Amino acid sequence: MGKTLPVEEILTIDIKPSWKKGTKITFPKKGNEQPNVITTDLVFIIDEKPHSTFTRDGNDLIVAQKISLTEALT
């Protein structure tokens, strides 16, 4: 009585291209459960992983690349 058992559940997050760093995804009442305690929400916060080629500037991705004048004109 009053004992909880671990339950495994898979939650899927479909990341949208327009989501920015800091976007929160909430799964209501999926947090830890304890006897006589209200179940909490499970919240994920989107973060960005650095990329070796691209950097972000707002909604734009920036890449710096050296090209010759001939390549730039043709």
Backbone atoms as SQL, in Angstrom:
CREATE TABLE atoms (id INTEGER PRIMARY KEY, chain TEXT, resi INTEGER, resn TEXT, atom TEXT, x REAL, y REAL, z REAL);
INSERT INTO atoms VALUES
  (1, 'A', 1, 'MET', 'N', 0.838, -1.175, 0.000),
  (2, 'A', 1, 'MET', 'CA', 0.000, 0.000, 0.000),
  (3, 'A', 1, 'MET', 'C', 0.889, 1.245, 0.000),
  (4, 'A', 2, 'GLY', 'N', 0.609, 2.194, -0.900),
  (5, 'A', 2, 'GLY', 'CA', 1.414, 3.395, -0.986),
  (6, 'A', 2, 'GLY', 'C', 2.716, 3.188, -1.735),
  (7, 'A', 3, 'LYS', 'N', 2.905, 2.011, -2.342),
  (8, 'A', 3, 'LYS', 'CA', 4.141, 1.704, -3.058),
  (9, 'A', 3, 'LYS', 'C', 3.933, 1.972, -4.547),
  (10, 'A', 4, 'THR', 'N', 4.957, 2.563, -5.200),
  (11, 'A', 4, 'THR', 'CA', 4.866, 2.810, -6.639),
  (12, 'A', 4, 'THR', 'C', 5.795, 1.863, -7.370),
  (13, 'A', 5, 'LEU', 'N', 5.421, 1.524, -8.589),
  (14, 'A', 5, 'LEU', 'CA', 6.225, 0.668, -9.438),
  (15, 'A', 5, 'LEU', 'C', 6.683, 1.467, -10.650),
  (16, 'A', 6, 'PRO', 'N', 7.930, 1.259, -11.090),
  (17, 'A', 6, 'PRO', 'CA', 8.392, 1.987, -12.282),
  (18, 'A', 6, 'PRO', 'C', 7.617, 1.566, -13.526),
  (19, 'A', 7, 'VAL', 'N', 7.292, 2.549, -14.364),
  (20, 'A', 7, 'VAL', 'CA', 6.588, 2.303, -15.614),
  (21, 'A', 7, 'VAL', 'C', 7.406, 2.930, -16.729),
  (22, 'A', 8, 'GLU', 'N', 7.618, 2.186, -17.795),
  (23, 'A', 8, 'GLU', 'CA', 8.371, 2.711, -18.936),
  (24, 'A', 8, 'GLU', 'C', 7.391, 3.148, -20.009),
  (25, 'A', 9, 'GLU', 'N', 7.604, 4.343, -20.541),
  (26, 'A', 9, 'GLU', 'CA', 6.740, 4.879, -21.588),
  (27, 'A', 9, 'GLU', 'C', 7.605, 5.648, -22.563),
  (28, 'A', 10, 'ILE', 'N', 7.342, 5.489, -23.838),
  (29, 'A', 10, 'ILE', 'CA', 8.096, 6.214, -24.862),
  (30, 'A', 10, 'ILE', 'C', 7.285, 7.428, -25.288),
  (31, 'A', 11, 'LEU', 'N', 7.902, 8.611, -25.166),
  (32, 'A', 11, 'LEU', 'CA', 7.277, 9.857, -25.596),
  (33, 'A', 11, 'LEU', 'C', 8.014, 10.337, -26.844),
  (34, 'A', 12, 'THR', 'N', 7.287, 10.718, -27.865),
  (35, 'A', 12, 'THR', 'CA', 7.893, 11.144, -29.126),
  (36, 'A', 12, 'THR', 'C', 7.724, 12.651, -29.298),
  (37, 'A', 13, 'ILE', 'N', 8.806, 13.305, -29.704),
  (38, 'A', 13, 'ILE', 'CA', 8.762, 14.739, -29.997),
  (39, 'A', 13, 'ILE', 'C', 9.105, 14.910, -31.472),
  (40, 'A', 14, 'ASP', 'N', 8.171, 15.451, -32.249),
  (41, 'A', 14, 'ASP', 'CA', 8.421, 15.761, -33.654),
  (42, 'A', 14, 'ASP', 'C', 8.898, 17.206, -33.737),
  (43, 'A', 15, 'ILE', 'N', 10.204, 17.387, -33.951),
  (44, 'A', 15, 'ILE', 'CA', 10.794, 18.729, -33.999),
  (45, 'A', 15, 'ILE', 'C', 10.385, 19.415, -35.302),
  (46, 'A', 16, 'LYS', 'N', 9.851, 20.613, -35.186),
  (47, 'A', 16, 'LYS', 'CA', 9.431, 21.399, -36.345),
  (48, 'A', 16, 'LYS', 'C', 10.581, 22.321, -36.775),
  (49, 'A', 17, 'PRO', 'N', 10.743, 22.551, -38.080),
  (50, 'A', 17, 'PRO', 'CA', 11.845, 23.400, -38.552),
  (51, 'A', 17, 'PRO', 'C', 11.818, 24.822, -37.989),
  (52, 'A', 18, 'SER', 'N', 10.653, 25.345, -37.645),
  (53, 'A', 18, 'SER', 'CA', 10.555, 26.734, -37.182),
  (54, 'A', 18, 'SER', 'C', 10.853, 26.893, -35.690),
  (55, 'A', 19, 'TRP', 'N', 11.027, 25.786, -34.942),
  (56, 'A', 19, 'TRP', 'CA', 11.275, 25.884, -33.512),
  (57, 'A', 19, 'TRP', 'C', 12.657, 26.456, -33.252),
  (58, 'A', 20, 'LYS', 'N', 12.728, 27.362, -32.305),
  (59, 'A', 20, 'LYS', 'CA', 13.991, 28.001, -31.957),
  (60, 'A', 20, 'LYS', 'C', 14.512, 27.466, -30.628),
  (61, 'A', 21, 'LYS', 'N', 15.752, 27.806, -30.334),
  (62, 'A', 21, 'LYS', 'CA', 16.347, 27.466, -29.050),
  (63, 'A', 21, 'LYS', 'C', 15.467, 28.058, -27.947),
  (64, 'A', 22, 'GLY', 'N', 15.157, 27.257, -26.936),
  (65, 'A', 22, 'GLY', 'CA', 14.318, 27.730, -25.837),
  (66, 'A', 22, 'GLY', 'C', 12.861, 27.324, -25.958),
  (67, 'A', 23, 'THR', 'N', 12.454, 26.751, -27.111),
  (68, 'A', 23, 'THR', 'CA', 11.077, 26.277, -27.270),
  (69, 'A', 23, 'THR', 'C', 10.817, 25.164, -26.258),
  (70, 'A', 24, 'LYS', 'N', 9.665, 25.222, -25.582),
  (71, 'A', 24, 'LYS', 'CA', 9.329, 24.230, -24.559),
  (72, 'A', 24, 'LYS', 'C', 8.259, 23.273, -25.079),
  (73, 'A', 25, 'ILE', 'N', 8.475, 21.989, -24.826),
  (74, 'A', 25, 'ILE', 'CA', 7.507, 20.949, -25.152),
  (75, 'A', 25, 'ILE', 'C', 7.078, 20.333, -23.830),
  (76, 'A', 26, 'THR', 'N', 5.782, 20.340, -23.553),
  (77, 'A', 26, 'THR', 'CA', 5.270, 19.863, -22.265),
  (78, 'A', 26, 'THR', 'C', 4.402, 18.628, -22.457),
  (79, 'A', 27, 'PHE', 'N', 4.658, 17.621, -21.637),
  (80, 'A', 27, 'PHE', 'CA', 3.819, 16.437, -21.555),
  (81, 'A', 27, 'PHE', 'C', 3.105, 16.513, -20.203),
  (82, 'A', 28, 'PRO', 'N', 1.828, 16.912, -20.204),
  (83, 'A', 28, 'PRO', 'CA', 1.101, 17.079, -18.943),
  (84, 'A', 28, 'PRO', 'C', 0.999, 15.766, -18.157),
  (85, 'A', 29, 'LYS', 'N', 1.247, 15.875, -16.869),
  (86, 'A', 29, 'LYS', 'CA', 1.112, 14.760, -15.908),
  (87, 'A', 29, 'LYS', 'C', 1.916, 13.528, -16.285),
  (88, 'A', 30, 'LYS', 'N', 3.102, 13.728, -16.888),
  (89, 'A', 30, 'LYS', 'CA', 3.982, 12.612, -17.230),
  (90, 'A', 30, 'LYS', 'C', 5.228, 12.595, -16.356),
  (91, 'A', 31, 'GLY', 'N', 5.304, 13.497, -15.374),
  (92, 'A', 31, 'GLY', 'CA', 6.466, 13.553, -14.485),
  (93, 'A', 31, 'GLY', 'C', 6.419, 12.468, -13.432),
  (94, 'A', 32, 'ASN', 'N', 7.313, 12.555, -12.464),
  (95, 'A', 32, 'ASN', 'CA', 7.381, 11.550, -11.395),
  (96, 'A', 32, 'ASN', 'C', 6.077, 11.481, -10.613),
  (97, 'A', 33, 'GLU', 'N', 5.709, 10.264, -10.270),
  (98, 'A', 33, 'GLU', 'CA', 4.512, 10.033, -9.449),
  (99, 'A', 33, 'GLU', 'C', 4.948, 9.519, -8.093),
  (100, 'A', 34, 'GLN', 'N', 4.316, 10.044, -7.057),
  (101, 'A', 34, 'GLN', 'CA', 4.565, 9.594, -5.693),
  (102, 'A', 34, 'GLN', 'C', 3.228, 9.527, -4.971),
  (103, 'A', 35, 'PRO', 'N', 3.131, 8.661, -3.987),
  (104, 'A', 35, 'PRO', 'CA', 1.872, 8.593, -3.232),
  (105, 'A', 35, 'PRO', 'C', 1.546, 9.937, -2.569),
  (106, 'A', 36, 'ASN', 'N', 0.301, 10.338, -2.635),
  (107, 'A', 36, 'ASN', 'CA', -0.196, 11.577, -2.009),
  (108, 'A', 36, 'ASN', 'C', 0.433, 12.848, -2.574),
  (109, 'A', 37, 'VAL', 'N', 0.979, 12.778, -3.795),
  (110, 'A', 37, 'VAL', 'CA', 1.580, 13.945, -4.447),
  (111, 'A', 37, 'VAL', 'C', 0.983, 14.063, -5.844),
  (112, 'A', 38, 'ILE', 'N', 0.660, 15.281, -6.252),
  (113, 'A', 38, 'ILE', 'CA', 0.104, 15.514, -7.584),
  (114, 'A', 38, 'ILE', 'C', 1.204, 15.265, -8.621),
  (115, 'A', 39, 'THR', 'N', 0.859, 14.520, -9.681),
  (116, 'A', 39, 'THR', 'CA', 1.820, 14.225, -10.747),
  (117, 'A', 39, 'THR', 'C', 2.191, 15.512, -11.471),
  (118, 'A', 40, 'THR', 'N', 3.474, 15.695, -11.723),
  (119, 'A', 40, 'THR', 'CA', 3.953, 16.920, -12.370),
  (120, 'A', 40, 'THR', 'C', 4.013, 16.753, -13.886),
  (121, 'A', 41, 'ASP', 'N', 4.181, 17.888, -14.569),
  (122, 'A', 41, 'ASP', 'CA', 4.357, 17.877, -16.017),
  (123, 'A', 41, 'ASP', 'C', 5.823, 17.592, -16.332),
  (124, 'A', 42, 'LEU', 'N', 6.065, 16.961, -17.482),
  (125, 'A', 42, 'LEU', 'CA', 7.413, 16.707, -17.968),
  (126, 'A', 42, 'LEU', 'C', 7.678, 17.730, -19.068),
  (127, 'A', 43, 'VAL', 'N', 8.730, 18.546, -18.924),
  (128, 'A', 43, 'VAL', 'CA', 8.998, 19.641, -19.853),
  (129, 'A', 43, 'VAL', 'C', 10.380, 19.452, -20.479),
  (130, 'A', 44, 'PHE', 'N', 10.440, 19.516, -21.823),
  (131, 'A', 44, 'PHE', 'CA', 11.700, 19.492, -22.565),
  (132, 'A', 44, 'PHE', 'C', 11.913, 20.880, -23.156),
  (133, 'A', 45, 'ILE', 'N', 13.173, 21.333, -23.157),
  (134, 'A', 45, 'ILE', 'CA', 13.510, 22.637, -23.731),
  (135, 'A', 45, 'ILE', 'C', 14.501, 22.416, -24.877),
  (136, 'A', 46, 'ILE', 'N', 14.155, 22.934, -26.061),
  (137, 'A', 46, 'ILE', 'CA', 14.979, 22.756, -27.259),
  (138, 'A', 46, 'ILE', 'C', 16.271, 23.558, -27.122),
  (139, 'A', 47, 'ASP', 'N', 17.379, 22.926, -27.487),
  (140, 'A', 47, 'ASP', 'CA', 18.686, 23.585, -27.506),
  (141, 'A', 47, 'ASP', 'C', 19.307, 23.344, -28.877),
  (142, 'A', 48, 'GLU', 'N', 20.288, 24.144, -29.243),
  (143, 'A', 48, 'GLU', 'CA', 20.962, 23.981, -30.527),
  (144, 'A', 48, 'GLU', 'C', 22.312, 23.322, -30.325),
  (145, 'A', 49, 'LYS', 'N', 22.658, 22.473, -31.247),
  (146, 'A', 49, 'LYS', 'CA', 23.946, 21.817, -31.240),
  (147, 'A', 49, 'LYS', 'C', 24.841, 22.573, -32.232),
  (148, 'A', 50, 'PRO', 'N', 26.054, 22.937, -31.843),
  (149, 'A', 50, 'PRO', 'CA', 26.933, 23.641, -32.792),
  (150, 'A', 50, 'PRO', 'C', 27.197, 22.789, -34.038),
  (151, 'A', 51, 'HIS', 'N', 27.304, 23.446, -35.184),
  (152, 'A', 51, 'HIS', 'CA', 27.562, 22.762, -36.447),
  (153, 'A', 51, 'HIS', 'C', 28.914, 23.221, -36.978),
  (154, 'A', 52, 'SER', 'N', 29.639, 22.329, -37.606),
  (155, 'A', 52, 'SER', 'CA', 30.992, 22.659, -38.083),
  (156, 'A', 52, 'SER', 'C', 30.981, 23.606, -39.280),
  (157, 'A', 53, 'THR', 'N', 29.885, 23.669, -40.039),
  (158, 'A', 53, 'THR', 'CA', 29.838, 24.496, -41.242),
  (159, 'A', 53, 'THR', 'C', 28.902, 25.687, -41.098),
  (160, 'A', 54, 'PHE', 'N', 27.723, 25.489, -40.534),
  (161, 'A', 54, 'PHE', 'CA', 26.692, 26.524, -40.493),
  (162, 'A', 54, 'PHE', 'C', 26.603, 27.178, -39.121),
  (163, 'A', 55, 'THR', 'N', 26.254, 28.475, -39.128),
  (164, 'A', 55, 'THR', 'CA', 25.898, 29.190, -37.905),
  (165, 'A', 55, 'THR', 'C', 24.507, 29.785, -38.136),
  (166, 'A', 56, 'ARG', 'N', 23.794, 30.067, -37.059),
  (167, 'A', 56, 'ARG', 'CA', 22.440, 30.593, -37.172),
  (168, 'A', 56, 'ARG', 'C', 22.446, 32.097, -36.895),
  (169, 'A', 57, 'ASP', 'N', 21.676, 32.823, -37.712),
  (170, 'A', 57, 'ASP', 'CA', 21.442, 34.244, -37.509),
  (171, 'A', 57, 'ASP', 'C', 19.931, 34.446, -37.619),
  (172, 'A', 58, 'GLY', 'N', 19.229, 34.371, -36.485),
  (173, 'A', 58, 'GLY', 'CA', 17.765, 34.436, -36.506),
  (174, 'A', 58, 'GLY', 'C', 17.219, 33.194, -37.179),
  (175, 'A', 59, 'ASN', 'N', 16.466, 33.375, -38.273),
  (176, 'A', 59, 'ASN', 'CA', 15.928, 32.240, -39.022),
  (177, 'A', 59, 'ASN', 'C', 16.852, 31.778, -40.140),
  (178, 'A', 60, 'ASP', 'N', 17.970, 32.483, -40.326),
  (179, 'A', 60, 'ASP', 'CA', 18.883, 32.183, -41.429),
  (180, 'A', 60, 'ASP', 'C', 20.054, 31.315, -40.974),
  (181, 'A', 61, 'LEU', 'N', 20.503, 30.460, -41.888),
  (182, 'A', 61, 'LEU', 'CA', 21.734, 29.702, -41.676),
  (183, 'A', 61, 'LEU', 'C', 22.817, 30.351, -42.515),
  (184, 'A', 62, 'ILE', 'N', 23.971, 30.601, -41.902),
  (185, 'A', 62, 'ILE', 'CA', 25.070, 31.292, -42.555),
  (186, 'A', 62, 'ILE', 'C', 26.234, 30.335, -42.734),
  (187, 'A', 63, 'VAL', 'N', 26.859, 30.379, -43.920),
  (188, 'A', 63, 'VAL', 'CA', 28.083, 29.629, -44.167),
  (189, 'A', 63, 'VAL', 'C', 29.062, 30.592, -44.840),
  (190, 'A', 64, 'ALA', 'N', 30.291, 30.606, -44.352),
  (191, 'A', 64, 'ALA', 'CA', 31.339, 31.445, -44.955),
  (192, 'A', 64, 'ALA', 'C', 32.213, 30.547, -45.801),
  (193, 'A', 65, 'GLN', 'N', 32.380, 30.914, -47.082),
  (194, 'A', 65, 'GLN', 'CA', 33.166, 30.105, -47.984),
  (195, 'A', 65, 'GLN', 'C', 33.931, 31.021, -48.919),
  (196, 'A', 66, 'LYS', 'N', 35.207, 30.713, -49.115),
  (197, 'A', 66, 'LYS', 'CA', 36.033, 31.497, -50.026),
  (198, 'A', 66, 'LYS', 'C', 35.867, 30.966, -51.434),
  (199, 'A', 67, 'ILE', 'N', 35.570, 31.891, -52.363),
  (200, 'A', 67, 'ILE', 'CA', 35.483, 31.537, -53.785),
  (201, 'A', 67, 'ILE', 'C', 36.265, 32.565, -54.582),
  (202, 'A', 68, 'SER', 'N', 36.707, 32.161, -55.743),
  (203, 'A', 68, 'SER', 'CA', 37.481, 33.082, -56.594),
  (204, 'A', 68, 'SER', 'C', 36.537, 34.087, -57.243),
  (205, 'A', 69, 'LEU', 'N', 37.113, 35.154, -57.778),
  (206, 'A', 69, 'LEU', 'CA', 36.320, 36.164, -58.468),
  (207, 'A', 69, 'LEU', 'C', 35.630, 35.550, -59.679),
  (208, 'A', 70, 'THR', 'N', 36.310, 34.665, -60.368),
  (209, 'A', 70, 'THR', 'CA', 35.725, 33.992, -61.537),
  (210, 'A', 70, 'THR', 'C', 34.497, 33.164, -61.121),
  (211, 'A', 71, 'GLU', 'N', 34.614, 32.426, -60.040),
  (212, 'A', 71, 'GLU', 'CA', 33.472, 31.631, -59.549),
  (213, 'A', 71, 'GLU', 'C', 32.307, 32.521, -59.152),
  (214, 'A', 72, 'ALA', 'N', 32.614, 33.672, -58.563),
  (215, 'A', 72, 'ALA', 'CA', 31.562, 34.584, -58.125),
  (216, 'A', 72, 'ALA', 'C', 30.833, 35.214, -59.312),
  (217, 'A', 73, 'LEU', 'N', 31.532, 35.411, -60.409),
  (218, 'A', 73, 'LEU', 'CA', 30.934, 36.079, -61.563),
  (219, 'A', 73, 'LEU', 'C', 30.266, 35.103, -62.538),
  (220, 'A', 74, 'THR', 'N', 30.514, 33.820, -62.363),
  (221, 'A', 74, 'THR', 'CA', 29.926, 32.873, -63.330),
  (222, 'A', 74, 'THR', 'C', 28.905, 31.966, -62.709);
